[in-house]
Amino acid sequence: MPEKSQQKNLATGAEMAEEPRDVPHALIKLIEEEGLKVGDRLPPELELVRRLGFGRSTIRETLKTWESMGVVSRNKGAGTRLIAEVSRNTLRVALTIKHEAESLLRMQQVRRPLEIEAVRIATRLATPDQRRIINARAAELMAVYEAGEDWRPADHRFHKAVHEATGNSLFEQIIEQILKCFHDIYETPFGKPHLGEASIPLHRPLADAIIAGDEDRAAELTATIIDMVCAETQEIAEEHNG
């Protein structure tokens, strides 16, 4: 019986270890149950492994994340100590914000060069009809934005028109896949469905540059638009974690 019980515990631990996102929640629960406060020391890593059932590397990565967030301090001699108040509500929100920010910034890093190259090609190769469509999509986007309505569908149609003007369907497919990977998880990043709204007015001059065949200006504006979204993302994360 003891052997079966031990095997069951090991199996349970293995199953839990496959869900690293649950480690912060398990740690928070332990901290609350133990009544640990700022200045108190967390149990050693090996004890956390035994008590929580997660792998040591998974627990270590979580503690490193908490250290970078200013939640704990880690020292070989002093162990891991709490330097900020921890509760299920406060830390869970902080962890979510940090993870969303990192995910969105990584996505934008991949998207940025693709969008810039797509705009350059579209500016060079767009037919007169395609330029008219881009102009119409920009006008639609600005009208919706200025009316205070949800501009996201119009923004999507604008960028789709630019991608189609490249003559290379892979641009649209790859960028769509990148965006889908993020939005499948975060429908409203940071609780803000209109993240990047400040960049919308730049879409009118972007369309004008494409229509005029000004490749460098179009690429510059595209980079600025994406950089504005990244800057807003970083600002939200720093404000929340600061």
LINJOBEL-V684511 format. One record per helix or strand. SS is the DSSP state (h for helix, s for strand). FROM is the first residue (numbers start at 0). TO is the last residue. If there is no record, write none. Layout:
BEGIN
ss->SS from->FROM to->TO
ss->SS from->FROM to->TO
END
This chain:
BEGIN
ss->h from->1 to->16
ss->h from->19 to->33
ss->s from->40 to->40
ss->h from->44 to->51
ss->h from->55 to->67
ss->s from->71 to->74
ss->s from->78 to->81
ss->h from->87 to->124
ss->h from->127 to->145
ss->h from->151 to->163
ss->h from->168 to->182
ss->h from->188 to->190
ss->h from->196 to->198
ss->h from->201 to->211
ss->h from->214 to->240
END
